[in-house]
Amino acid sequence: MKILVTAKRVEDPESKIKVDAAGKGIVKEGLKYKINPFDEIAVEEALRLVAKNPGDVVAVSIGGKEVHEQLRHALAMGATKAIWVNHEGPLDQMGVAGLLKKIVEKEKPDLVILGKQSIDDDQNQVGQYLAEWLGWGQATFASKTDSLDSDNEKNKVPGIMVGDGAKTIDVLREVDGGLTRLQLTLPAVVTTDLRLNQPRYASLPGIMKAKSKPLEELNPAGLGVDVAPKITVTKLSMPPARKAGIKVPDVATLVTKLKTEAKVI
């Protein structure tokens, strides 16, 4: 199998985020960055799949040279090669999907696995756009469930299973009412949820090998994609400060406040 995965660079959620003076972005000085956690799960799942169905994992990231850090992270985990789309400046979800579509047409993977969303803007749109524009089947929110006997690996139900001689995949999805399983004919697009797996730590040998693995540079113009944003941010603001909680002496007072002040009952 050949699997394409994404490795977006996002702000570390442990960093203190502040809105900039213009009110259209955030202050980036002093921020730490990491691979998008949902994308890291996608990389891990791709590596598990090719361990059972030998093949290659290709990691893609879009941005300035700083995204090399996230690509090298994916390579250190075990990805075969990396593709860097060199682009500075704003980029909306349709622009990302357009670039990925061209890369898919170039690389011809059997499967594309993306994080269901990125933790910086939480858009949750790229996988759906990509599947639609490619005309491929898609399964969003890939997850997994464990049996009651959590120590028995044989009883654990994987989130993604390859079947029929690597011609189909079964995907367990999280939905509002619980879980559902879909079978897709490959090629297909899958987006990952948090409970799909626990990403591995990059080993020291993996980190050393990542330095010599290929990193291909592309750009939007060379791919023939217009990445001018169709959506622009007009205003960004911090959420209003929440009032401090209070203690009430008894249940009767609580009910009264819920009824007369909070107006929820």
Backbone as CSV, one residue per row, in Angstrom:
resi,resn,N_x,N_y,N_z,CA_x,CA_y,CA_z,C_x,C_y,C_z
1,MET,0.828,-1.202,0.000,0.000,0.000,0.000,0.865,1.255,0.000
2,LYS,0.291,2.302,-0.547,0.914,3.616,-0.440,-0.099,4.536,0.220
3,ILE,0.304,5.150,1.320,-0.608,5.985,2.094,-0.047,7.395,2.210
4,LEU,-0.880,8.382,1.908,-0.514,9.791,2.039,-1.107,10.324,3.332
5,VAL,-0.301,10.996,4.134,-0.773,11.565,5.398,-0.383,13.036,5.482
6,THR,-1.074,13.771,6.329,-0.763,15.188,6.517,-0.045,15.401,7.841
7,ALA,0.748,16.461,7.890,1.525,16.786,9.099,1.532,18.302,9.287
8,LYS,0.381,18.862,9.611,0.255,20.314,9.735,0.980,20.841,10.968
9,ARG,1.569,22.009,10.826,2.218,22.706,11.934,1.180,23.579,12.633
10,VAL,1.019,23.380,13.940,0.039,24.161,14.706,0.671,24.685,15.989
11,GLU,0.034,25.678,16.566,0.504,26.225,17.830,0.322,25.186,18.942
12,ASP,1.325,25.069,19.795,1.221,24.170,20.936,0.130,24.702,21.867
13,PRO,-0.888,23.891,22.195,-1.972,24.389,23.044,-1.521,24.797,24.446
14,GLU,-0.308,24.394,24.827,0.216,24.813,26.127,0.731,26.245,26.103
15,SER,0.900,26.807,24.898,1.362,28.192,24.771,0.228,29.158,25.127
16,LYS,0.592,30.345,25.565,-0.413,31.365,25.880,-0.734,32.131,24.599
17,ILE,-1.962,32.021,24.137,-2.383,32.632,22.878,-2.951,34.028,23.138
18,LYS,-2.482,35.014,22.366,-2.975,36.382,22.474,-3.360,36.896,21.098
19,VAL,-4.424,37.679,21.042,-4.848,38.308,19.786,-3.942,39.486,19.493
20,ASP,-3.552,39.660,18.215,-2.654,40.761,17.873,-3.395,42.099,17.856
21,ALA,-2.627,43.175,17.703,-3.195,44.526,17.791,-4.226,44.793,16.702
22,ALA,-4.041,44.181,15.521,-4.973,44.405,14.414,-6.289,43.653,14.612
23,GLY,-6.308,42.696,15.497,-7.526,41.934,15.751,-7.875,40.961,14.652
24,LYS,-6.878,40.580,13.838,-7.144,39.640,12.741,-6.274,38.391,12.805
25,GLY,-5.479,38.277,13.858,-4.600,37.121,13.994,-4.112,37.013,15.426
26,ILE,-3.094,36.205,15.632,-2.544,36.027,16.973,-1.092,36.486,17.009
27,VAL,-0.616,36.785,18.193,0.789,37.150,18.385,1.619,35.872,18.325
28,LYS,2.539,35.797,17.361,3.276,34.553,17.139,4.634,34.521,17.816
29,GLU,5.103,35.676,18.267,6.393,35.707,18.946,6.329,34.897,20.243
30,GLY,7.290,34.031,20.416,7.382,33.255,21.641,6.531,31.999,21.679
31,LEU,5.756,31.739,20.631,4.919,30.548,20.616,5.737,29.298,20.298
32,LYS,5.300,28.184,20.832,5.880,26.896,20.478,4.933,26.203,19.505
33,TYR,5.505,25.330,18.680,4.706,24.662,17.658,4.914,23.150,17.719
34,LYS,3.947,22.425,17.165,4.024,20.972,17.137,3.218,20.456,15.947
35,ILE,3.313,19.165,15.681,2.473,18.568,14.656,1.043,18.500,15.185
36,ASN,0.080,18.773,14.336,-1.316,18.709,14.736,-1.615,17.324,15.327
37,PRO,-2.139,17.240,16.546,-2.347,15.941,17.186,-3.178,14.961,16.364
38,PHE,-4.200,15.447,15.662,-5.002,14.559,14.825,-4.182,14.029,13.647
39,ASP,-3.280,14.857,13.116,-2.406,14.401,12.035,-1.392,13.383,12.535
40,GLU,-0.905,13.580,13.755,0.037,12.615,14.330,-0.633,11.251,14.471
41,ILE,-1.901,11.244,14.823,-2.671,10.002,14.884,-2.787,9.386,13.493
42,ALA,-2.968,10.231,12.470,-3.050,9.746,11.091,-1.735,9.089,10.668
43,VAL,-0.607,9.704,11.026,0.697,9.130,10.704,0.856,7.770,11.372
44,GLU,0.511,7.700,12.652,0.613,6.443,13.402,-0.242,5.344,12.763
45,GLU,-1.472,5.683,12.398,-2.355,4.668,11.809,-1.822,4.193,10.466
46,ALA,-1.277,5.112,9.677,-0.687,4.721,8.392,0.480,3.762,8.593
47,LEU,1.314,4.036,9.592,2.457,3.161,9.870,1.990,1.775,10.310
48,ARG,0.915,1.716,11.083,0.385,0.418,11.510,-0.175,-0.355,10.326
49,LEU,-0.808,0.344,9.402,-1.379,-0.326,8.237,-0.304,-0.884,7.317
50,VAL,0.770,-0.117,7.076,1.812,-0.625,6.183,2.661,-1.694,6.859
51,ALA,2.615,-1.762,8.190,3.304,-2.848,8.881,2.634,-4.184,8.561
52,LYS,1.328,-4.150,8.309,0.584,-5.363,7.975,0.424,-5.544,6.465
53,ASN,0.482,-4.429,5.739,0.320,-4.462,4.279,1.459,-3.636,3.687
54,PRO,2.632,-4.252,3.506,3.862,-3.510,3.185,3.678,-2.443,2.118
55,GLY,4.277,-1.292,2.391,4.177,-0.180,1.458,4.878,1.048,2.000
56,ASP,4.467,2.216,1.507,5.117,3.475,1.853,4.127,4.438,2.490
57,VAL,4.654,5.269,3.380,3.884,6.353,3.984,4.536,7.669,3.580
58,VAL,3.776,8.539,2.929,4.275,9.828,2.451,3.608,10.936,3.261
59,ALA,4.399,11.759,3.933,3.876,12.846,4.757,3.921,14.163,3.986
60,VAL,2.879,14.967,4.129,2.767,16.250,3.425,2.517,17.363,4.431
61,SER,3.191,18.499,4.247,2.906,19.680,5.048,3.027,20.919,4.163
62,ILE,2.221,21.924,4.465,2.180,23.155,3.682,2.575,24.317,4.578
63,GLY,3.485,25.157,4.101,3.906,26.315,4.884,5.315,26.731,4.526
64,GLY,5.909,27.585,5.370,7.288,28.007,5.166,8.254,26.911,5.582
65,LYS,9.532,27.234,5.567,10.548,26.231,5.862,10.418,25.654,7.265
66,GLU,9.727,26.374,8.139,9.591,25.905,9.517,8.816,24.588,9.617
67,VAL,8.012,24.243,8.588,7.250,22.989,8.660,8.147,21.765,8.486
68,HIS,9.419,21.987,8.150,10.363,20.862,8.087,10.397,20.126,9.422
69,GLU,10.219,20.866,10.509,10.246,20.248,11.837,9.165,19.175,11.960
70,GLN,7.947,19.494,11.478,6.857,18.533,11.569,7.036,17.375,10.579
71,LEU,7.582,17.686,9.411,7.841,16.623,8.435,8.913,15.669,8.954
72,ARG,9.960,16.207,9.560,11.013,15.354,10.119,10.467,14.515,11.275
73,HIS,9.512,15.073,11.997,8.880,14.310,13.078,8.159,13.084,12.496
74,ALA,7.400,13.298,11.411,6.705,12.179,10.769,7.699,11.163,10.214
75,LEU,8.797,11.654,9.652,9.832,10.751,9.130,10.492,9.968,10.262
76,ALA,10.702,10.629,11.393,11.312,9.949,12.534,10.384,8.873,13.094
77,MET,9.082,9.092,13.000,8.135,8.074,13.429,8.191,6.851,12.536
78,GLY,8.575,7.068,11.254,8.679,5.928,10.340,8.201,6.176,8.930
79,ALA,7.698,7.396,8.631,7.257,7.690,7.262,8.415,7.530,6.280
80,THR,8.095,7.140,5.050,9.111,6.842,4.043,9.727,8.099,3.461
81,LYS,8.877,9.057,3.123,9.381,10.313,2.549,8.436,11.445,2.890
82,ALA,8.877,12.677,2.631,8.080,13.863,2.966,7.975,14.773,1.752
83,ILE,6.840,15.479,1.681,6.625,16.475,0.626,6.320,17.801,1.304
84,TRP,7.116,18.811,0.962,6.942,20.151,1.505,6.374,21.052,0.416
85,VAL,5.158,21.580,0.648,4.583,22.569,-0.263,4.960,23.937,0.301
86,ASN,5.893,24.591,-0.362,6.446,25.847,0.110,5.472,26.986,-0.183
87,HIS,4.811,27.460,0.873,3.845,28.545,0.718,3.809,29.384,1.977
88,GLU,4.063,30.663,1.852,3.956,31.606,2.958,2.655,32.383,2.808
89,GLY,2.026,32.696,3.907,0.822,33.509,3.840,-0.432,32.717,4.159
90,PRO,-1.577,33.421,4.146,-2.845,32.791,4.529,-3.266,31.702,3.554
91,LEU,-4.014,30.748,4.070,-4.470,29.615,3.271,-5.765,29.105,3.889
92,ASP,-6.823,29.019,3.091,-8.081,28.498,3.645,-8.211,27.011,3.320
93,GLN,-9.303,26.427,3.764,-9.474,24.972,3.647,-9.565,24.498,2.202
94,MET,-10.177,25.300,1.337,-10.265,24.916,-0.067,-8.900,24.971,-0.739
95,GLY,-8.065,25.919,-0.320,-6.709,25.983,-0.855,-5.904,24.768,-0.459
96,VAL,-6.017,24.348,0.813,-5.302,23.160,1.283,-5.775,21.929,0.518
97,ALA,-7.091,21.770,0.389,-7.640,20.608,-0.310,-7.217,20.599,-1.774
98,GLY,-7.153,21.784,-2.394,-6.726,21.864,-3.792,-5.287,21.416,-3.973
99,LEU,-4.418,21.827,-3.049,-3.019,21.403,-3.116,-2.885,19.904,-2.882
100,LEU,-3.607,19.387,-1.898,-3.548,17.953,-1.617,-4.069,17.136,-2.792
101,LYS,-5.092,17.641,-3.462,-5.639,16.933,-4.632,-4.561,16.750,-5.701
102,LYS,-3.808,17.812,-5.966,-2.745,17.725,-6.973,-1.642,16.751,-6.534
103,ILE,-1.327,16.747,-5.249,-0.298,15.838,-4.741,-0.784,14.388,-4.832
104,VAL,-2.055,14.174,-4.538,-2.626,12.826,-4.666,-2.547,12.361,-6.116
105,GLU,-2.877,13.236,-7.047,-2.815,12.868,-8.471,-1.382,12.554,-8.895
106,LYS,-0.424,13.220,-8.278,0.986,12.993,-8.596,1.513,11.708,-7.952
107,GLU,1.183,11.495,-6.672,1.729,10.368,-5.912,0.941,9.069,-6.094
108,LYS,-0.347,9.206,-6.434,-1.232,8.049,-6.642,-1.249,7.086,-5.446
109,PRO,-1.582,7.578,-4.253,-1.675,6.684,-3.088,-2.948,5.843,-3.147
110,ASP,-2.937,4.742,-2.402,-4.134,3.914,-2.276,-5.087,4.494,-1.236
111,LEU,-4.539,5.269,-0.313,-5.321,5.775,0.809,-4.735,7.101,1.273
112,VAL,-5.617,8.032,1.613,-5.201,9.298,2.224,-5.798,9.345,3.630
113,ILE,-4.939,9.586,4.626,-5.410,9.695,6.003,-5.030,11.080,6.531
114,LEU,-6.027,11.826,6.997,-5.815,13.162,7.556,-6.413,13.221,8.949
115,GLY,-5.910,14.144,9.756,-6.602,14.441,11.003,-7.972,15.011,10.682
116,LYS,-8.964,14.721,11.525,-10.326,15.197,11.232,-10.394,16.722,11.232
117,GLN,-9.468,17.362,11.974,-9.419,18.819,12.028,-8.060,19.216,12.584
118,SER,-7.720,20.472,12.444,-6.490,20.974,13.064,-6.891,21.780,14.289
119,ILE,-6.054,21.749,15.310,-6.456,22.368,16.574,-6.285,23.882,16.580
120,ASP,-5.778,24.466,15.493,-5.651,25.926,15.472,-6.938,26.611,15.039
121,ASP,-7.582,26.088,13.992,-8.823,26.741,13.552,-10.042,25.821,13.628
122,ASP,-9.834,24.518,13.864,-10.940,23.567,14.068,-11.965,23.581,12.935
123,GLN,-11.506,23.699,11.705,-12.433,23.808,10.593,-13.108,22.472,10.223
124,ASN,-12.347,21.357,10.257,-12.933,20.052,9.919,-13.576,20.063,8.529
125,GLN,-12.810,20.457,7.504,-13.357,20.550,6.147,-12.471,19.914,5.078
126,VAL,-11.153,19.886,5.285,-10.228,19.498,4.210,-10.482,18.085,3.710
127,GLY,-10.652,17.129,4.622,-10.879,15.748,4.196,-12.107,15.608,3.324
128,GLN,-13.167,16.325,3.686,-14.414,16.236,2.934,-14.277,16.871,1.550
129,TYR,-13.630,18.051,1.487,-13.383,18.675,0.183,-12.545,17.751,-0.702
130,LEU,-11.480,17.200,-0.121,-10.561,16.374,-0.896,-11.267,15.151,-1.476
131,ALA,-12.046,14.456,-0.650,-12.761,13.274,-1.132,-13.730,13.626,-2.253
132,GLU,-14.441,14.739,-2.089,-15.411,15.164,-3.106,-14.710,15.493,-4.416
133,TRP,-13.616,16.255,-4.346,-12.933,16.665,-5.569,-12.221,15.508,-6.260
134,LEU,-11.800,14.514,-5.488,-11.173,13.330,-6.092,-12.221,12.343,-6.606
135,GLY,-13.427,12.440,-6.076,-14.457,11.469,-6.421,-14.248,10.146,-5.700
136,TRP,-13.601,10.188,-4.526,-13.308,8.988,-3.739,-14.306,8.842,-2.597
137,GLY,-14.449,7.607,-2.119,-15.223,7.372,-0.917,-14.497,7.961,0.286
138,GLN,-15.251,8.278,1.335,-14.626,8.862,2.519,-15.270,8.314,3.786
139,ALA,-14.471,8.262,4.850,-14.965,7.890,6.176,-14.350,8.865,7.162
140,THR,-15.169,9.672,7.791,-14.679,10.671,8.746,-14.740,10.118,10.168
141,PHE,-13.968,10.736,11.063,-13.991,10.413,12.502,-13.656,8.952,12.788
142,ALA,-12.627,8.424,12.126,-12.223,7.040,12.370,-11.812,6.869,13.826
143,SER,-12.347,5.849,14.479,-12.083,5.609,15.883,-11.859,4.120,16.090
144,LYS,-11.869,3.672,17.323,-11.811,2.243,17.616,-12.470,1.988,18.949
145,THR,-12.775,0.725,19.203,-13.363,0.363,20.491,-12.598,-0.817,21.063
146,ASP,-12.502,-0.858,22.378,-11.856,-1.966,23.068,-12.925,-2.826,23.739
147,SER,-12.654,-4.123,23.813,-13.561,-5.020,24.508,-13.469,-4.767,26.008
148,LEU,-14.372,-5.376,26.748,-14.312,-5.252,28.211,-13.025,-5.850,28.748
149,ASP,-12.529,-6.894,28.044,-11.264,-7.507,28.426,-10.145,-6.732,27.745
150,SER,-9.798,-5.566,28.315,-8.866,-4.651,27.656,-7.453,-5.198,27.560
151,ASP,-7.147,-6.257,28.342,-5.803,-6.824,28.295,-5.642,-7.832,27.160
152,ASN,-6.753,-8.203,26.550,-6.706,-9.200,25.478,-6.677,-8.495,24.131
153,GLU,-5.512,-8.448,23.503,-5.360,-7.729,22.243,-6.250,-8.320,21.145
154,LYS,-6.513,-9.620,21.219,-7.305,-10.268,20.178,-8.752,-9.771,20.177
155,ASN,-9.211,-9.286,21.311,-10.585,-8.822,21.411,-10.756,-7.337,21.092
156,LYS,-9.665,-6.660,20.811,-9.751,-5.240,20.487,-10.153,-5.051,19.019
157,VAL,-11.063,-4.139,18.778,-11.545,-3.890,17.420,-10.801,-2.698,16.836
158,PRO,-9.992,-2.880,15.779,-9.240,-1.753,15.220,-10.156,-0.770,14.513
159,GLY,-9.692,0.457,14.437,-10.482,1.477,13.760,-10.465,1.351,12.257
160,ILE,-9.326,0.910,11.688,-9.208,0.756,10.232,-8.623,-0.620,9.937
161,MET,-9.308,-1.386,9.119,-8.826,-2.699,8.711,-8.797,-2.779,7.190
162,VAL,-7.707,-3.296,6.653,-7.574,-3.473,5.209,-8.035,-4.883,4.861
163,GLY,-8.816,-5.011,3.810,-9.316,-6.320,3.419,-9.309,-6.529,1.921
164,ASP,-9.713,-7.713,1.505,-9.864,-8.061,0.089,-8.609,-7.760,-0.718
165,GLY,-7.456,-8.247,-0.194,-6.207,-8.049,-0.935,-5.848,-6.594,-1.122
166,ALA,-6.053,-5.773,-0.071,-5.755,-4.333,-0.100,-6.583,-3.594,-1.144
167,LYS,-7.813,-4.081,-1.379,-8.713,-3.396,-2.306,-9.830,-2.652,-1.566
168,THR,-10.039,-3.005,-0.295,-11.063,-2.346,0.504,-10.519,-2.056,1.898
169,ILE,-11.193,-1.156,2.597,-10.903,-0.931,4.013,-12.216,-0.856,4.776
170,ASP,-12.196,-1.322,6.024,-13.322,-1.164,6.935,-12.924,-0.106,7.954
171,VAL,-13.794,0.857,8.171,-13.493,1.958,9.078,-14.572,2.059,10.146
172,LEU,-14.136,1.999,11.406,-15.038,2.192,12.531,-15.092,3.682,12.838
173,ARG,-16.295,4.249,12.846,-16.470,5.692,12.994,-17.225,6.036,14.269
174,GLU,-16.852,7.171,14.855,-17.631,7.717,15.963,-18.756,8.571,15.397
175,VAL,-19.968,8.311,15.868,-21.126,9.123,15.494,-21.842,9.519,16.781
176,ASP,-22.849,10.378,16.665,-23.519,10.894,17.861,-24.100,9.782,18.721
177,GLY,-24.627,8.747,18.073,-25.271,7.682,18.826,-24.350,6.561,19.252
178,GLY,-23.068,6.634,18.908,-22.127,5.569,19.261,-21.103,5.325,18.187
179,LEU,-21.141,4.126,17.582,-20.155,3.742,16.579,-20.852,3.131,15.376
180,THR,-20.262,3.304,14.200,-20.756,2.670,12.989,-19.562,2.251,12.156
181,ARG,-19.710,1.188,11.350,-18.602,0.713,10.522,-18.967,0.835,9.042
182,LEU,-18.028,1.373,8.274,-18.193,1.524,6.835,-17.152,0.683,6.109
183,GLN,-17.501,0.163,4.953,-16.527,-0.487,4.082,-16.376,0.363,2.831
184,LEU,-15.136,0.720,2.511,-14.840,1.566,1.357,-13.975,0.816,0.370
185,THR,-14.220,1.073,-0.905,-13.333,0.570,-1.947,-12.184,1.551,-2.103
186,LEU,-10.962,1.041,-2.138,-9.801,1.910,-2.320,-9.681,2.331,-3.776
187,PRO,-9.166,3.533,-4.055,-8.630,4.520,-3.106,-9.735,5.248,-2.348
188,ALA,-9.373,5.764,-1.166,-10.353,6.423,-0.313,-9.663,7.446,0.576
189,VAL,-10.483,8.273,1.232,-10.011,9.287,2.171,-10.589,8.983,3.543
190,VAL,-9.743,9.002,4.570,-10.179,8.760,5.945,-9.675,9.900,6.815
191,THR,-10.514,10.380,7.739,-10.059,11.363,8.723,-10.109,10.727,10.112
192,THR,-9.144,11.072,10.953,-8.959,10.385,12.223,-9.513,11.156,13.412
193,ASP,-10.062,10.401,14.365,-10.514,10.974,15.630,-9.485,10.659,16.711
194,LEU,-9.691,11.224,17.891,-8.690,11.108,18.957,-8.481,9.684,19.456
195,ARG,-9.545,8.881,19.490,-9.455,7.567,20.113,-8.990,6.471,19.170
196,LEU,-8.502,6.834,17.986,-8.082,5.808,17.025,-6.837,5.068,17.487
197,ASN,-5.857,5.777,18.025,-4.622,5.128,18.466,-3.842,6.060,19.397
198,GLN,-2.739,5.548,19.895,-1.804,6.344,20.681,-0.508,6.458,19.893
199,PRO,-0.184,7.633,19.335,1.031,7.749,18.509,2.288,7.348,19.259
200,ARG,3.197,6.726,18.544,4.467,6.292,19.128,5.405,7.480,19.302
201,TYR,6.360,7.325,20.199,7.433,8.305,20.318,8.485,7.991,19.252
202,ALA,9.057,9.028,18.678,10.131,8.821,17.713,11.376,8.329,18.450
203,SER,11.929,7.223,18.005,13.128,6.672,18.632,14.365,7.429,18.156
204,LEU,15.459,7.279,18.900,16.705,7.920,18.495,17.164,7.428,17.124
205,PRO,17.135,6.112,16.850,17.493,5.654,15.488,16.564,6.247,14.430
206,GLY,15.259,6.376,14.781,14.316,6.956,13.831,14.633,8.417,13.544
207,ILE,15.015,9.154,14.585,15.382,10.567,14.417,16.617,10.700,13.537
208,MET,17.595,9.813,13.730,18.810,9.850,12.927,18.517,9.489,11.472
209,LYS,17.677,8.476,11.257,17.334,8.070,9.887,16.540,9.148,9.165
210,ALA,15.731,9.912,9.921,14.893,10.950,9.312,15.730,11.998,8.589
211,LYS,16.958,12.211,9.063,17.820,13.228,8.458,18.215,12.880,7.023
212,SER,18.209,11.585,6.702,18.637,11.164,5.371,17.467,10.775,4.459
213,LYS,16.255,10.822,4.986,15.102,10.469,4.149,14.751,11.629,3.225
214,PRO,14.203,11.303,2.035,13.939,12.357,1.043,12.850,13.330,1.455
215,LEU,13.080,14.611,1.156,12.110,15.662,1.390,11.980,16.447,0.086
216,GLU,10.848,16.277,-0.574,10.619,16.905,-1.877,9.931,18.258,-1.702
217,GLU,10.427,19.267,-2.420,9.830,20.602,-2.338,8.950,20.870,-3.548
218,LEU,7.730,21.329,-3.294,6.802,21.745,-4.340,6.289,23.139,-3.988
219,ASN,5.544,23.752,-4.889,4.924,25.044,-4.593,3.581,25.145,-5.310
220,PRO,2.686,26.004,-4.840,1.356,26.096,-5.446,1.386,26.407,-6.940
221,ALA,2.275,27.312,-7.361,2.333,27.660,-8.778,2.713,26.444,-9.617
222,GLY,3.694,25.679,-9.152,4.109,24.489,-9.883,3.025,23.432,-9.947
223,LEU,2.169,23.401,-8.920,1.065,22.440,-8.907,-0.160,22.969,-9.649
224,GLY,-0.105,24.235,-10.043,-1.218,24.820,-10.785,-2.446,25.083,-9.931
225,VAL,-2.226,25.476,-8.671,-3.352,25.702,-7.751,-3.389,27.162,-7.322
226,ASP,-4.546,27.785,-7.475,-4.757,29.151,-6.984,-5.115,29.054,-5.508
227,VAL,-4.234,29.523,-4.646,-4.472,29.404,-3.205,-4.926,30.715,-2.576
228,ALA,-5.331,31.675,-3.400,-5.869,32.920,-2.837,-7.078,32.578,-1.975
229,PRO,-7.078,32.985,-0.707,-8.167,32.588,0.197,-9.534,33.048,-0.286
230,LYS,-10.493,32.143,-0.225,-11.889,32.490,-0.515,-12.580,33.005,0.746
231,ILE,-11.962,32.708,1.893,-12.499,33.139,3.182,-11.447,33.992,3.877
232,THR,-11.842,35.120,4.418,-10.903,35.978,5.137,-11.410,36.233,6.550
233,VAL,-10.480,36.406,7.477,-10.833,36.709,8.866,-11.015,38.216,8.980
234,THR,-12.187,38.642,9.401,-12.449,40.074,9.556,-12.204,40.551,10.977
235,LYS,-12.409,39.665,11.950,-12.188,40.061,13.334,-11.931,38.836,14.194
236,LEU,-10.972,38.975,15.079,-10.631,37.907,16.018,-10.584,38.512,17.409
237,SER,-11.211,37.866,18.376,-11.215,38.413,19.739,-11.170,37.276,20.751
238,MET,-10.684,37.595,21.927,-10.648,36.621,23.008,-12.055,36.421,23.568
239,PRO,-12.381,35.248,24.054,-13.700,35.050,24.663,-13.836,35.915,25.905
240,PRO,-15.047,36.364,26.211,-15.236,37.212,27.402,-14.869,36.448,28.677
241,ALA,-14.346,37.181,29.628,-13.971,36.555,30.895,-15.212,36.031,31.614
242,ARG,-15.078,34.861,32.185,-16.195,34.261,32.899,-16.224,34.760,34.350
243,LYS,-17.423,34.944,34.865,-17.555,35.351,36.257,-17.151,34.207,37.177
244,ALA,-16.618,34.568,38.306,-16.241,33.546,39.279,-17.484,32.856,39.829
245,GLY,-17.338,31.576,40.164,-18.457,30.830,40.719,-18.750,31.260,42.147
246,ILE,-19.905,30.892,42.635,-20.281,31.217,44.014,-20.724,29.941,44.731
247,LYS,-20.692,29.991,46.039,-21.201,28.894,46.853,-22.559,29.290,47.409
248,VAL,-23.475,28.335,47.449,-24.804,28.595,48.010,-24.985,27.739,49.257
249,PRO,-25.778,28.218,50.192,-25.892,27.503,51.481,-26.719,26.226,51.423
250,ASP,-27.670,26.164,50.448,-28.547,24.990,50.429,-29.143,24.804,49.043
251,VAL,-29.852,23.688,48.865,-30.441,23.349,47.571,-31.513,24.349,47.164
252,ALA,-32.290,24.816,48.131,-33.367,25.763,47.823,-32.812,27.042,47.197
253,THR,-31.703,27.535,47.747,-31.070,28.739,47.192,-30.546,28.468,45.785
254,LEU,-29.975,27.292,45.593,-29.467,26.919,44.273,-30.586,26.923,43.238
255,VAL,-31.697,26.305,43.573,-32.827,26.241,42.646,-33.339,27.642,42.323
256,THR,-33.400,28.488,43.336,-33.872,29.860,43.134,-32.961,30.622,42.167
257,LYS,-31.659,30.488,42.360,-30.706,31.198,41.495,-30.741,30.648,40.067
258,LEU,-30.891,29.335,39.931,-30.992,28.749,38.593,-32.241,29.241,37.868
259,LYS,-33.278,29.506,38.634,-34.538,29.939,38.039,-34.577,31.436,37.778
260,THR,-34.140,32.234,38.736,-34.292,33.695,38.614,-33.077,34.388,37.999
261,GLU,-31.855,33.855,38.195,-30.667,34.503,37.670,-30.148,33.815,36.392
262,ALA,-29.907,32.523,36.493,-29.396,31.812,35.310,-30.492,31.560,34.296
263,LYS,-31.746,31.480,34.792,-32.927,31.248,33.933,-32.761,29.988,33.083
264,VAL,-32.309,28.940,33.728,-32.165,27.644,33.016,-33.242,26.664,33.420
265,ILE,-34.037,27.001,34.415,-35.178,26.161,34.791,-36.409,27.033,34.993
